[in-house]
């Protein structure tokens, strides 16, 4: 159908239909590949169009990895918005400067292309303000790229897009998750020039039940699109005047992830990561080896549980927002493991060493396990240099 359109008709279609514009952009961004406009992309395109029309002011999009959520929301959508209205001021905020720059460069590539200029002749970049991280149009609008570290203070925007605010590494840290929530509440949410008319879009894969989606949803007022890799229940999705029905067990993009590939991902990544990042269901992520129903309680430690292990997960700082240094004291009889004691404190490296020495002298462990991260290797070295840990003790980073 598009192939039969005259040039003027095709350009008008790209101006007014975001899904068609996205397909054209994909050709520039990935010339070696052809975009298959799967139904989930049409759903997202419809929601983003509703944001431009003012029908949605707060939107959360959760998708598995490699399903083009960033391409649509953070690269293509700002280009389309500025083409439609070069006065709009748009911010795209990511967890790191590297990701922020990559997204910005790809938007810049689109808005400086010849075909874009033909479609949107009123949108031009100011020659003195045409950097990738912060470019401005002759109409006074533009796209500003930021990370949580650089921030967006001192500026006001019409549209703010928060893309992957939490890294997979920080998702494991309560302090890292708190930093993202505080950055949103204290910095990002207040940057709309008109909070009633301005729009905020949050797009990311789920990483933890306490990630930004988990923080924002209970507040209310958000339109939420969450699409798991494999449908866990029948669901209907509106695309304009059409309804798409997704059946239980149906992959999001069967051509991209057929069932055999999904089974391999599940086996390779493990149930916890698959449930969270691929199914967008962190509540189902209880771990692969330790399930809540496996845990029992005891009043007296069995006499046979003589093998003692200290297991350390270390941190560095002692501020109120810092992570804790934790040590589990575990007794084992070779079949069952008994958590005898738990140390959970905010300690600097020297305090952690002294605490480890006290626990070692009191419990006389056969093995000391220390995570090979943060201050763990340093703690292991200090313990080796300190007084002997015992004939059978061994500190392992």
Buried (B, 14 or more C-beta within 10 A) or exposed (E): EEEEEEEEEBBEBBBEBBBBBBBBBBEBBEEEEEBEEBBBBBBBBBBBBBBBEEEBBBBBBBBBEEBBBBBBBBBBBBBBBBBBBBEBBBBBBBBBBEBBBBBBEBBBBBBBBEBBBEBBEEBBBEEEEBEBBBBBBBBEBBBBBBBBEEBBEEEBBBBBBBBBBBBBEBBBBBBBBBBBBEBBEEBBBEBBEEEEEBBBBBBBBBBBBBBBBBBBBEEEEBBBBBBBBBBEEEBEBEBEEEEEEBEEEEBBBEEBBEEEEBEEBBEEBBBBBBBBBBBBBBEBBBEEEEEEEEEEEEEEEEEEBEBBBBBBBBBBBEEEEBBBBBBBBBBBBEEEBBEBEEBEEBBBBEEBBEBBBEBBEEBEBBBBBBBEEBBBBBBBEBBEEBEEBEEEBBBEB
